[in-house]
Amino acid sequence: MKPPPDRPSEPGKIPLAQRVMDNPFLLLLLGLLVMFVFYTGWGLLEVLSLDQAPLP
C-alpha cells in the first residue's frame, strides 16, 4: 500500500526556522543578538556622523 501523497515516506530534516521557533532559549538569544547589533551599530553611526564641536 502506498502512503498518501501529502505525507512524505521518510522523515526529512527539520527546517532551521522551525528549530529556532521551537527553542525558546535560542529565540531569546537571537532576539538579544539582533537588538544588540542594531542598536550598537546605530549608536556608532550616530557618533561617527557628528560634527566636531567648536571649542571656545
Long-range contacts (C-beta under 8 A, 24 or more apart in sequence): none
